[in-house]
Amino acid sequence: MILTLFGERVRVLRQAHGLSQEALALAAGLDRTYIGGVERGERNISLINIQKIAQALNVSPADLLQFEQRGGVMREPAANGFVNVGILAGIGLSHEILREAIRDTYALLDQIDTTLEKANVFLLSQTVELANLSSMIGNIFASAIAKHSNGLLRRNRPHKYPDLLTTGISPQVPNLELKMALETNKPKGHLAKEGHYLTCRYVLCQPDGSLRIEKEQRGVKPYIWEIRCGYLLLEHFNLSNTKGDSGKTAVVNAIGMEILQVVYCDLERVPFSPRGKAYRSYQQLFEGD
């Protein structure tokens, strides 16, 4: 069991860094078949080789040993998933802030799931409704951004606009509203507000981190697959007030989604067919890097 979990951890980190088994083997000075055996849990790996693999992945040996004992592996943001650094720099933020915020979000979600597993109940994504899950992930992520913003941002009170308030340390950093949505859904809220936005979309993957696109085959592990950033006007929302709904709804429209620029994308978990035009548009973000 421990070898299988270790192997899954190596695979997750390798994929997060955009490396093939061959590339990792070359960087570590090991054979590709050996790496394959490690990832399948077939190798009782030595400390020396743990060190080699860790160096090749630019992580510490301790990072390789951070995996859950009760199924699945610790999630990591896609190492090569960050693009359009200038968009974030324009509001005084950085890819590193997002990277650490994603890590913190995954770590806390893992802690919650581990606690639920020990109590022999369903995981978080199976316990709460998807709308509530989106809200919870968004609140955790917003708090993590504030934590890693070097004092530039702080969390607003619950249910108050915007989610993140500038502390005034840097006049370049504005208030930020964060919106979370599932899969390919457009982010929405109760009211349309002009301002700076971070929008995040996530998918529910299998315990091993793999994604099945079909809704009836959704997994249990939330992964953030996209983050966008930009300034939205009232005209970038579609408003509705459907009878029986929970009040007015403001959904970012197609023009608004174009205004928002992608600053993070996990290509392994984009919920579009790899053969489709939509998926290709995300691939193009990384071409020429």
Backbone bond lengths (Angstrom), bond angles and torsions (degrees), N, CA, C in turn:
res aa  C-N    CA-C-N  psi(-1)  N-CA   C-N-CA  omega(-1)  CA-C   N-CA-C  phi
1 M - - - 1.457 - - 1.526 111.16 -
2 I 1.326 117.90 -46.04 1.452 121.30 -177.62 1.523 111.22 -64.12
3 L 1.338 117.45 -35.28 1.457 121.14 178.36 1.522 111.22 -68.87
4 T 1.324 116.68 -37.63 1.461 120.86 178.21 1.525 110.87 -65.66
5 L 1.332 116.64 -44.43 1.462 120.47 178.47 1.518 111.68 -63.60
6 F 1.350 116.65 -40.42 1.456 120.49 177.99 1.528 109.83 -63.66
7 G 1.326 116.19 -43.86 1.457 120.00 179.41 1.512 112.73 -61.56
8 E 1.335 117.27 -39.77 1.461 121.12 177.28 1.529 110.92 -64.62
9 R 1.333 115.67 -36.75 1.465 119.98 178.82 1.530 110.58 -65.03
10 V 1.321 116.93 -42.48 1.466 120.80 177.63 1.522 109.84 -61.61
11 R 1.335 116.55 -43.51 1.464 120.06 -178.97 1.526 111.39 -63.42
12 V 1.341 117.05 -44.14 1.465 120.80 -179.85 1.526 110.71 -60.36
13 L 1.340 117.24 -45.70 1.458 120.50 -179.96 1.527 111.45 -67.86
14 R 1.321 116.72 -38.03 1.467 119.98 178.15 1.525 110.07 -62.07
15 Q 1.331 117.06 -47.18 1.458 120.47 -179.46 1.526 111.31 -67.24
16 A 1.333 116.37 -36.08 1.466 119.82 178.10 1.523 111.24 -62.12
17 H 1.347 116.42 -29.76 1.463 121.16 178.97 1.531 111.90 -91.58
18 G 1.339 116.49 4.02 1.457 120.22 177.18 1.517 114.04 68.31
19 L 1.330 117.24 30.49 1.461 121.90 -177.43 1.526 111.28 -105.28
20 S 1.316 116.52 142.43 1.456 121.33 169.79 1.527 108.42 -81.58
21 Q 1.322 117.07 168.18 1.462 119.82 175.47 1.524 110.42 -60.80
22 E 1.324 115.97 -37.83 1.472 119.66 179.10 1.528 111.40 -63.18
23 A 1.332 116.28 -44.05 1.466 120.18 -178.73 1.524 111.03 -65.36
24 L 1.334 116.82 -41.06 1.464 119.76 178.68 1.530 110.22 -65.42
25 A 1.323 116.48 -42.78 1.461 120.10 179.80 1.524 111.06 -60.35
26 L 1.337 116.60 -43.16 1.463 121.29 179.86 1.522 110.73 -62.87
27 A 1.346 116.69 -45.34 1.462 120.40 -178.81 1.523 112.13 -66.13
28 A 1.329 116.31 -31.23 1.463 120.71 -177.92 1.520 112.96 -90.85
29 G 1.338 117.25 -7.73 1.459 120.22 -177.66 1.523 112.59 71.59
30 L 1.337 115.65 32.03 1.461 120.75 -179.32 1.520 109.35 -123.42
31 D 1.324 116.45 168.92 1.452 121.09 179.60 1.534 110.56 -81.83
32 R 1.339 116.40 146.32 1.462 119.25 -179.46 1.519 111.42 -61.10
33 T 1.316 117.23 -39.60 1.464 119.88 -179.61 1.527 110.91 -64.76
34 Y 1.343 116.25 -29.85 1.465 120.06 177.28 1.531 109.59 -67.61
35 I 1.347 116.79 -44.57 1.462 120.47 177.83 1.520 110.21 -60.95
36 G 1.335 116.07 -42.17 1.460 119.66 178.00 1.520 111.62 -59.81
37 G 1.337 116.42 -42.10 1.458 120.81 178.65 1.517 112.25 -65.30
38 V 1.339 116.87 -37.71 1.467 121.15 177.56 1.526 109.92 -62.71
39 E 1.344 116.22 -46.60 1.466 119.69 -177.00 1.526 111.90 -67.24
40 R 1.322 117.51 -26.40 1.471 120.52 177.45 1.521 112.51 -86.82
41 G 1.338 116.88 -0.85 1.459 120.29 -179.86 1.515 113.80 76.24
42 E 1.334 116.49 24.11 1.466 120.95 -176.69 1.523 112.78 -99.37
43 R 1.315 118.19 -6.57 1.463 122.14 -176.02 1.522 110.98 -114.69
44 N 1.310 116.91 128.37 1.467 121.88 172.62 1.524 106.80 -85.17
45 I 1.318 115.15 83.14 1.455 122.77 -167.09 1.529 111.56 -68.77
46 S 1.331 115.57 142.97 1.463 121.19 -179.96 1.519 110.80 -84.64
47 L 1.329 116.08 162.77 1.460 120.66 177.96 1.527 111.37 -62.08
48 I 1.335 115.92 -35.81 1.467 119.91 179.93 1.525 110.14 -61.69
49 N 1.325 116.71 -43.67 1.459 119.96 -178.85 1.524 112.07 -74.38
50 I 1.329 117.56 -29.55 1.472 120.18 172.37 1.522 109.08 -60.20
51 Q 1.337 116.66 -43.58 1.460 121.64 178.75 1.525 110.74 -62.99
52 K 1.328 118.01 -42.14 1.466 121.51 179.73 1.519 111.43 -62.63
53 I 1.322 116.44 -44.84 1.464 120.37 -179.32 1.526 110.27 -67.00
54 A 1.337 116.78 -40.56 1.462 120.65 178.79 1.531 110.75 -60.55
55 Q 1.326 117.07 -44.76 1.461 120.39 179.23 1.529 111.20 -63.72
56 A 1.326 116.68 -39.39 1.462 120.56 179.70 1.524 111.55 -65.28
57 L 1.334 116.30 -30.46 1.464 121.54 179.46 1.526 112.44 -92.21
58 N 1.330 115.90 -1.58 1.467 121.77 -179.13 1.530 111.69 58.69
59 V 1.337 115.21 41.94 1.465 121.74 175.31 1.523 107.50 -130.59
60 S 1.309 116.68 170.68 1.465 120.55 176.26 1.521 109.85 -85.73
61 P 1.340 118.95 156.12 1.464 120.54 174.53 1.527 111.75 -54.45
62 A 1.339 116.72 -33.90 1.472 119.89 178.81 1.520 111.04 -62.52
63 D 1.352 117.05 -35.49 1.465 119.94 178.20 1.522 111.56 -61.59
64 L 1.327 116.58 -36.40 1.457 120.28 179.31 1.517 112.00 -66.67
65 L 1.311 116.25 -24.75 1.466 120.64 -176.03 1.525 112.49 -95.73
66 Q 1.330 117.04 5.81 1.462 120.66 178.86 1.518 109.66 -90.06
67 F 1.295 116.34 87.88 1.453 121.02 176.13 1.517 109.39 -140.31
68 E 1.332 114.53 157.93 1.454 120.13 -177.75 1.523 110.44 -78.00
69 Q 1.307 115.40 144.41 1.452 120.24 179.29 1.525 112.54 -84.05
70 R 1.337 117.55 -15.81 1.455 121.13 -172.51 1.528 110.83 -115.34
71 G 1.307 117.96 50.63 1.451 121.81 174.29 1.513 113.06 91.88
72 G 1.325 115.79 141.10 1.446 120.51 179.42 1.514 112.27 78.94
73 V 1.331 115.25 178.69 1.450 121.09 -179.31 1.521 108.54 -133.06
74 M 1.319 115.64 158.67 1.459 119.64 178.26 1.518 110.03 -66.11
75 R 1.306 115.59 134.20 1.455 121.11 -178.29 1.523 111.76 -77.88
76 E 1.315 115.01 151.50 1.463 122.63 177.15 1.523 108.64 -135.66
77 P 1.341 118.59 144.33 1.467 119.34 171.11 1.520 109.55 -65.90
78 A 1.318 116.67 151.54 1.463 120.49 177.81 1.520 109.07 -64.32
79 A 1.326 116.86 118.84 1.466 121.26 -173.91 1.520 112.22 -59.72
80 N 1.332 116.62 -35.26 1.464 120.84 -178.46 1.518 111.86 -104.84
81 G 1.330 116.90 24.86 1.453 120.49 -174.95 1.517 115.58 -93.60
82 F 1.327 117.65 3.36 1.460 120.42 -174.13 1.527 111.28 -98.46
83 V 1.321 115.76 128.46 1.473 122.06 -177.16 1.526 109.56 -136.12
84 N 1.330 115.02 170.19 1.475 122.17 175.29 1.529 112.39 52.37
85 V 1.328 115.15 54.04 1.461 119.83 -178.44 1.529 112.06 -59.01
86 G 1.332 116.47 -30.60 1.456 119.62 -178.35 1.521 113.54 -64.88
87 I 1.331 116.76 -28.89 1.466 120.58 179.04 1.523 110.28 -62.53
88 L 1.342 115.68 -46.49 1.459 120.08 178.53 1.526 111.27 -70.82
89 A 1.322 116.39 -40.43 1.464 119.90 -179.63 1.525 110.97 -60.18
90 G 1.327 115.67 -29.63 1.458 119.68 179.78 1.512 113.60 -65.35
91 I 1.335 116.63 -20.31 1.472 119.67 176.09 1.531 110.57 -116.03
92 G 1.325 116.47 20.92 1.459 121.04 172.66 1.518 115.37 77.25
93 L 1.338 117.96 16.01 1.464 120.94 178.93 1.524 109.88 -110.99
94 S 1.330 117.11 -175.14 1.462 120.55 -175.20 1.519 110.70 -152.10
95 H 1.331 114.23 163.48 1.462 120.08 174.33 1.523 110.91 -62.29
96 E 1.318 117.50 -35.33 1.459 120.48 -177.30 1.522 111.03 -64.00
97 I 1.325 117.46 -37.04 1.460 120.65 176.46 1.527 109.87 -61.28
98 L 1.342 116.80 -45.13 1.461 120.20 178.84 1.520 111.54 -65.75
99 R 1.332 116.51 -41.17 1.471 120.50 -179.73 1.522 110.94 -57.74
100 E 1.324 116.64 -49.70 1.456 120.08 -178.25 1.527 111.51 -69.26
101 A 1.331 116.71 -32.62 1.467 119.70 177.85 1.522 111.16 -67.62
102 I 1.336 116.99 -39.89 1.471 120.01 176.87 1.525 109.77 -63.70
103 R 1.326 116.94 -43.99 1.468 120.40 178.50 1.525 111.74 -58.83
104 D 1.324 116.44 -45.91 1.462 120.41 179.69 1.524 111.00 -62.83
105 T 1.326 115.93 -40.19 1.468 120.04 179.72 1.523 110.39 -62.63
106 Y 1.324 116.69 -47.02 1.467 120.16 178.23 1.528 111.12 -61.72
107 A 1.331 116.43 -42.98 1.466 119.88 -177.61 1.526 111.37 -61.84
108 L 1.342 116.81 -42.13 1.465 119.51 -179.49 1.528 110.88 -69.84
109 L 1.326 117.22 -39.39 1.458 119.83 176.83 1.526 110.77 -62.37
110 D 1.339 116.63 -38.76 1.465 120.35 176.69 1.523 111.21 -63.72
111 Q 1.322 116.36 -41.07 1.472 119.64 179.08 1.523 110.91 -62.69
112 I 1.335 116.25 -41.99 1.466 120.13 178.61 1.523 110.20 -62.56
113 D 1.335 116.62 -46.28 1.465 119.86 -178.92 1.525 111.76 -64.58
114 T 1.337 116.82 -39.36 1.458 119.82 178.34 1.529 110.87 -61.39
115 T 1.323 116.41 -41.98 1.467 120.67 178.10 1.532 110.75 -63.50
116 L 1.327 116.82 -42.58 1.462 120.75 179.04 1.529 111.10 -65.38
117 E 1.328 116.32 -39.71 1.471 119.95 178.62 1.522 111.34 -62.51
118 K 1.317 115.47 -42.91 1.464 119.42 -179.90 1.522 111.71 -63.59
119 A 1.332 115.92 -27.79 1.466 120.62 177.63 1.529 111.50 -86.81
120 N 1.338 116.04 3.50 1.465 122.37 178.95 1.528 112.53 58.83
121 V 1.339 115.46 42.59 1.460 120.66 175.08 1.523 108.62 -123.88
122 F 1.335 115.60 173.47 1.451 120.27 -178.27 1.525 111.57 -64.00
123 L 1.341 116.19 156.17 1.455 121.55 174.60 1.525 109.76 -68.32
124 L 1.333 115.75 166.35 1.458 121.34 -175.25 1.525 111.67 -55.49
125 S 1.326 117.87 -45.50 1.464 121.40 -177.15 1.515 112.34 -66.83
126 Q 1.340 117.19 -17.87 1.459 121.48 177.59 1.528 112.12 -98.49
127 T 1.329 116.57 -8.28 1.463 121.61 -175.00 1.519 112.38 -97.03
128 V 1.331 117.06 -38.58 1.472 120.70 -176.47 1.523 110.19 -108.80
129 E 1.320 116.60 157.54 1.455 121.20 176.04 1.525 109.69 -65.56
130 L 1.331 116.01 153.15 1.460 120.10 -175.08 1.531 112.25 -59.95
131 A 1.329 117.41 -37.04 1.466 119.38 178.67 1.519 110.51 -62.40
132 N 1.332 116.35 -41.14 1.464 120.36 178.52 1.527 110.99 -70.23
133 L 1.338 116.61 -35.88 1.465 119.97 177.54 1.523 109.72 -62.18
134 S 1.325 117.10 -44.42 1.464 120.92 179.01 1.521 110.70 -58.91
135 S 1.318 116.14 -43.86 1.461 120.37 179.53 1.524 111.49 -63.47
136 M 1.328 117.11 -41.97 1.460 120.91 -179.62 1.527 110.94 -64.43
137 I 1.331 116.82 -45.85 1.462 120.16 179.93 1.525 109.76 -62.84
138 G 1.342 116.46 -41.58 1.460 120.07 179.13 1.517 112.42 -61.98
139 N 1.331 117.22 -41.80 1.467 120.41 179.02 1.527 111.77 -66.16
140 I 1.330 116.11 -40.58 1.475 120.04 178.18 1.529 109.79 -63.96
141 F 1.330 115.88 -45.11 1.461 120.60 -177.83 1.527 111.11 -64.73
142 A 1.326 117.07 -41.89 1.468 120.59 179.01 1.525 110.86 -62.01
143 S 1.325 116.76 -43.08 1.470 120.41 178.36 1.520 111.08 -62.92
144 A 1.342 116.39 -38.24 1.466 120.66 179.81 1.527 111.12 -67.82
145 I 1.332 117.35 -37.07 1.469 120.34 176.39 1.524 110.09 -62.18
146 A 1.330 116.18 -45.67 1.467 119.94 178.40 1.526 110.36 -59.94
147 K 1.325 117.26 -42.22 1.457 122.11 -179.06 1.526 111.85 -59.70
148 H 1.327 116.94 -39.43 1.471 121.20 -174.75 1.529 113.33 -98.92
149 S 1.334 116.87 10.93 1.465 119.87 -177.04 1.529 113.07 -86.38
150 N 1.326 116.69 7.57 1.470 120.81 -179.32 1.532 112.05 58.12
151 G 1.335 114.83 37.85 1.458 119.62 176.93 1.510 115.10 81.35
152 L 1.341 117.84 5.92 1.461 120.79 -177.28 1.525 112.37 -80.01
153 L 1.342 116.33 -28.15 1.457 121.14 -177.04 1.525 110.22 -131.24
154 R 1.331 115.72 154.30 1.458 120.89 173.49 1.520 108.98 -138.05
155 R 1.330 115.87 155.82 1.461 120.43 -179.93 1.521 110.37 -73.32
156 N 1.312 114.85 138.98 1.451 120.81 172.10 1.531 109.24 -80.32
157 R 1.299 117.85 171.59 1.456 121.47 176.47 1.527 109.92 -67.14
158 P 1.332 117.93 155.49 1.470 120.84 -179.64 1.528 111.80 -55.85
159 H 1.341 115.58 139.31 1.465 123.42 176.06 1.525 113.00 63.70
160 K 1.326 116.26 24.38 1.455 121.22 177.52 1.527 109.87 -114.46
161 Y 1.337 114.93 141.28 1.459 120.62 176.95 1.525 109.38 -93.69
162 P 1.347 118.21 138.41 1.460 128.58 -8.75 1.527 110.33 -86.47
163 D 1.320 116.79 172.32 1.470 121.06 -176.69 1.519 112.97 -68.57
164 L 1.334 116.80 -34.77 1.461 121.72 -177.35 1.525 109.69 -123.02
165 L 1.310 115.92 128.45 1.458 121.93 -178.19 1.525 110.62 -107.84
166 T 1.320 116.56 137.12 1.456 119.43 174.73 1.525 109.65 -68.52
167 T 1.315 116.33 142.08 1.467 120.41 178.60 1.522 111.59 -86.88
168 G 1.348 116.01 -9.39 1.455 119.80 179.45 1.514 113.99 88.25
169 I 1.343 117.15 -2.35 1.465 120.16 178.29 1.521 110.39 -61.72
170 S 1.331 115.39 -40.27 1.466 120.23 178.06 1.521 108.75 -123.71
171 P 1.329 118.24 122.80 1.467 120.66 179.07 1.518 112.32 -66.62
172 Q 1.333 116.88 -13.96 1.455 121.02 -178.90 1.527 111.78 -76.43
173 V 1.341 117.23 -24.74 1.461 121.51 -174.80 1.525 110.07 -88.90
174 P 1.336 117.64 118.68 1.467 120.51 -179.05 1.529 112.09 -92.84
175 N 1.312 116.54 172.91 1.450 120.73 167.04 1.536 108.52 -63.84
176 L 1.317 116.44 149.27 1.461 120.71 -178.40 1.520 110.74 -132.85
177 E 1.323 115.68 134.28 1.464 121.47 171.69 1.527 107.64 -102.19
178 L 1.337 117.15 134.23 1.462 121.28 -179.33 1.519 109.19 -112.45
179 K 1.333 115.98 130.22 1.457 121.86 177.83 1.523 109.66 -122.59
180 M 1.330 116.88 136.50 1.457 122.88 -178.46 1.523 109.52 -117.61
181 A 1.324 117.35 140.12 1.461 121.39 178.57 1.531 109.41 -143.30
182 L 1.318 115.18 154.70 1.459 122.19 -179.27 1.523 110.47 -89.95
183 E 1.328 115.16 135.03 1.465 123.64 172.39 1.527 111.62 54.18
184 T 1.349 118.28 -119.61 1.470 120.29 -176.01 1.521 111.65 -100.24
185 N 1.324 117.43 7.88 1.466 120.13 179.08 1.525 110.82 -63.97
186 K 1.312 115.75 147.92 1.463 120.32 175.59 1.531 109.39 -82.04
187 P 1.333 118.31 138.03 1.472 121.04 -179.98 1.525 111.12 -60.09
188 K 1.320 115.79 146.72 1.459 119.53 -178.76 1.521 110.85 -146.06
189 G 1.322 115.08 166.40 1.458 122.24 176.23 1.511 109.19 -153.01
190 H 1.306 117.50 -175.80 1.455 120.87 -178.22 1.525 112.00 -81.16
191 L 1.334 117.22 -28.67 1.449 120.80 -177.53 1.523 110.70 -133.02
192 A 1.322 115.97 146.70 1.466 120.80 173.84 1.521 108.54 -85.12
193 K 1.313 116.19 127.13 1.468 121.28 -179.47 1.526 109.03 -133.02
194 E 1.315 116.09 133.08 1.455 119.76 174.49 1.522 109.34 -74.55
195 G 1.336 116.74 139.03 1.456 119.33 177.30 1.508 113.06 158.12
196 H 1.330 115.03 -173.61 1.461 122.29 178.85 1.531 109.29 -83.01
197 Y 1.332 115.23 136.11 1.459 120.63 -176.31 1.524 111.92 -129.65
198 L 1.327 114.81 144.12 1.457 123.34 160.67 1.515 106.22 -113.11
199 T 1.314 118.15 121.02 1.456 120.84 176.43 1.518 109.19 -112.73
200 C 1.315 116.29 136.69 1.464 121.84 -177.42 1.521 108.95 -126.49
201 R 1.315 115.08 140.98 1.458 119.78 173.87 1.528 108.64 -126.49
202 Y 1.322 115.32 144.12 1.455 119.71 -175.78 1.524 110.53 -133.55
203 V 1.315 115.28 164.05 1.461 122.64 176.51 1.525 108.71 -128.09
204 L 1.317 115.87 161.95 1.456 121.86 176.58 1.527 108.35 -106.57
205 C 1.332 115.31 110.37 1.463 122.05 -175.57 1.520 111.49 -98.62
206 Q 1.323 114.76 169.50 1.456 121.41 174.85 1.533 108.99 -70.55
207 P 1.343 118.53 164.84 1.473 120.47 -179.48 1.521 114.24 -54.37
208 D 1.353 117.39 -28.67 1.470 119.83 -179.78 1.523 112.18 -86.29
209 G 1.346 117.54 3.21 1.459 121.15 177.76 1.509 114.91 92.60
210 S 1.324 118.24 -3.79 1.462 121.15 -179.96 1.525 110.63 -78.72
211 L 1.326 115.73 150.81 1.460 121.92 -176.83 1.520 110.46 -111.05
212 R 1.325 115.31 133.92 1.464 122.41 169.88 1.519 106.79 -114.03
213 I 1.311 116.58 121.00 1.454 121.51 -169.94 1.529 112.73 -68.19
214 E 1.337 117.62 -34.52 1.452 120.23 -176.24 1.529 111.10 -62.48
215 K 1.344 117.07 134.26 1.457 121.64 -176.89 1.520 112.49 -60.68
216 E 1.339 116.13 -35.52 1.464 119.14 -179.02 1.528 111.87 -71.96
217 Q 1.326 117.30 -8.71 1.461 121.28 178.43 1.532 112.04 -114.33
218 R 1.327 115.50 24.72 1.460 118.97 176.56 1.515 110.70 -57.76
219 G 1.348 114.76 147.06 1.449 120.17 178.24 1.519 111.84 -92.65
220 V 1.329 115.72 -152.46 1.464 121.23 -174.90 1.523 113.49 -125.37
221 K 1.349 117.01 -9.03 1.463 120.58 -175.91 1.525 111.04 -105.33
222 P 1.339 118.25 114.89 1.466 119.89 177.97 1.531 111.71 -71.21
223 Y 1.321 115.55 132.98 1.469 123.19 173.38 1.527 107.88 -128.65
224 I 1.314 117.36 129.77 1.457 121.24 173.61 1.523 107.92 -74.36
225 W 1.324 117.15 120.78 1.469 119.07 -178.15 1.532 112.54 -105.27
226 E 1.341 117.20 -17.64 1.462 118.68 -178.13 1.524 110.58 -150.63
227 I 1.326 116.05 140.05 1.466 122.35 170.35 1.530 107.40 -132.17
228 R 1.326 116.07 132.70 1.463 121.90 177.29 1.522 109.67 -122.66
229 C 1.309 115.45 158.58 1.460 120.81 -177.98 1.522 109.24 -142.60
230 G 1.344 116.08 140.82 1.447 118.78 176.71 1.518 112.35 171.18
231 Y 1.312 115.42 179.82 1.470 122.46 -178.57 1.513 108.37 -108.26
232 L 1.330 116.58 121.42 1.458 121.65 -177.71 1.522 111.20 -109.02
233 L 1.337 115.01 141.98 1.453 123.10 173.84 1.528 108.85 -100.53
234 L 1.305 117.39 170.42 1.460 120.99 179.33 1.524 111.47 -60.19
235 E 1.329 116.42 -31.85 1.466 120.35 -178.76 1.529 112.54 -70.62
236 H 1.328 117.91 -9.06 1.457 121.30 179.49 1.526 112.85 -90.94
237 F 1.336 115.75 12.83 1.467 121.41 177.51 1.530 109.84 -123.71
238 N 1.312 115.47 144.80 1.455 121.60 169.00 1.520 108.15 -101.05
239 L 1.332 116.66 128.85 1.458 121.06 -176.03 1.517 110.78 -103.69
240 S 1.333 115.34 142.25 1.462 120.18 176.82 1.518 108.98 -144.04
241 N 1.305 115.22 158.03 1.461 121.12 177.56 1.524 107.77 -145.21
242 T 1.334 114.76 63.28 1.459 121.65 -175.23 1.519 111.25 -67.24
243 K 1.318 115.62 134.65 1.449 120.67 178.95 1.527 109.84 -61.39
244 G 1.316 115.44 133.17 1.456 119.52 -179.54 1.515 112.91 88.97
245 D 1.344 116.99 -10.54 1.465 120.40 176.90 1.519 108.82 -79.47
246 S 1.312 117.22 173.70 1.475 121.30 -176.70 1.515 111.54 -85.19
247 G 1.324 116.55 34.36 1.455 119.95 179.33 1.516 111.56 108.27
248 K 1.321 116.58 -168.51 1.457 121.36 -179.17 1.525 110.72 -66.33
249 T 1.332 115.04 145.82 1.457 121.00 178.98 1.523 109.27 -128.79
250 A 1.314 116.76 134.84 1.460 122.82 177.67 1.527 108.15 -117.73
251 V 1.325 116.59 111.47 1.457 122.59 -177.59 1.523 109.39 -106.37
252 V 1.313 116.71 132.06 1.469 119.97 176.05 1.523 108.22 -61.07
253 N 1.321 117.43 124.99 1.460 119.98 -177.01 1.527 111.68 -86.70
254 A 1.339 115.12 -178.78 1.468 120.03 -174.96 1.524 111.67 -61.09
255 I 1.342 117.07 -40.05 1.464 119.68 178.93 1.523 110.02 -65.79
256 G 1.332 115.77 -40.18 1.461 119.80 177.83 1.509 111.93 -61.30
257 M 1.332 117.11 -40.28 1.465 120.52 179.26 1.525 110.87 -65.31
258 E 1.317 117.22 -31.27 1.464 120.37 176.54 1.524 110.98 -72.65
259 I 1.322 116.86 -34.48 1.464 121.25 177.85 1.531 109.70 -64.59
260 L 1.322 116.12 -40.94 1.461 120.86 179.57 1.528 109.52 -72.35
261 Q 1.319 117.46 124.54 1.459 122.55 -177.33 1.530 110.89 -95.43
262 V 1.322 115.84 137.20 1.465 120.90 179.03 1.524 109.73 -68.79
263 V 1.323 116.89 126.91 1.466 121.29 176.34 1.529 111.57 -116.50
264 Y 1.347 116.67 -9.82 1.467 121.10 175.57 1.516 108.65 -152.38
265 C 1.330 115.56 135.67 1.459 120.38 176.29 1.524 109.36 -148.77
266 D 1.329 116.29 125.20 1.462 122.84 175.66 1.521 107.40 -93.55
267 L 1.346 116.19 94.51 1.462 120.95 -174.68 1.522 113.03 -60.00
268 E 1.334 117.28 -26.00 1.464 120.53 179.08 1.525 111.51 -66.66
269 R 1.340 116.28 -19.32 1.466 119.29 -171.77 1.524 113.01 -130.23
270 V 1.324 117.10 24.37 1.465 120.44 174.03 1.530 108.07 -69.94
271 P 1.343 118.37 122.85 1.471 120.29 -173.53 1.533 114.51 -82.57
272 F 1.325 115.90 45.83 1.451 122.24 173.81 1.521 108.29 -126.94
273 S 1.306 116.65 155.96 1.462 120.57 177.21 1.523 109.59 -62.04
274 P 1.341 117.69 132.44 1.479 120.80 179.39 1.522 113.06 -59.71
275 R 1.323 117.40 -16.17 1.462 120.95 -179.22 1.527 112.42 -94.74
276 G 1.328 116.47 -2.07 1.454 119.81 -174.78 1.515 114.47 -92.72
277 K 1.329 114.92 166.30 1.459 122.03 -178.98 1.528 111.65 -65.38
278 A 1.333 116.33 -38.08 1.469 119.90 -177.94 1.526 110.73 -62.80
279 Y 1.331 116.03 -45.03 1.468 119.38 179.83 1.523 110.02 -63.75
280 R 1.306 116.33 -40.17 1.467 120.74 -179.83 1.527 110.71 -60.25
281 S 1.323 117.58 -35.76 1.462 120.25 -179.58 1.529 111.08 -63.95
282 Y 1.327 116.83 -31.83 1.469 119.99 177.00 1.528 110.44 -76.19
283 Q 1.313 117.40 -37.94 1.466 120.20 175.96 1.522 111.24 -57.95
284 Q 1.319 116.47 -40.13 1.465 121.42 -177.13 1.516 112.64 -63.48
285 L 1.336 117.44 -20.98 1.458 120.19 177.90 1.521 111.79 -62.08
286 F 1.335 115.67 -27.82 1.467 120.22 -173.36 1.517 112.80 -104.81
287 E 1.285 118.48 -3.52 1.453 120.92 -179.22 1.514 109.81 -72.82
288 G 1.311 115.15 132.39 1.456 121.17 -179.58 1.496 114.40 88.66
289 D 1.388 117.57 -2.79 1.468 119.59 177.14 1.518 110.65 -71.05
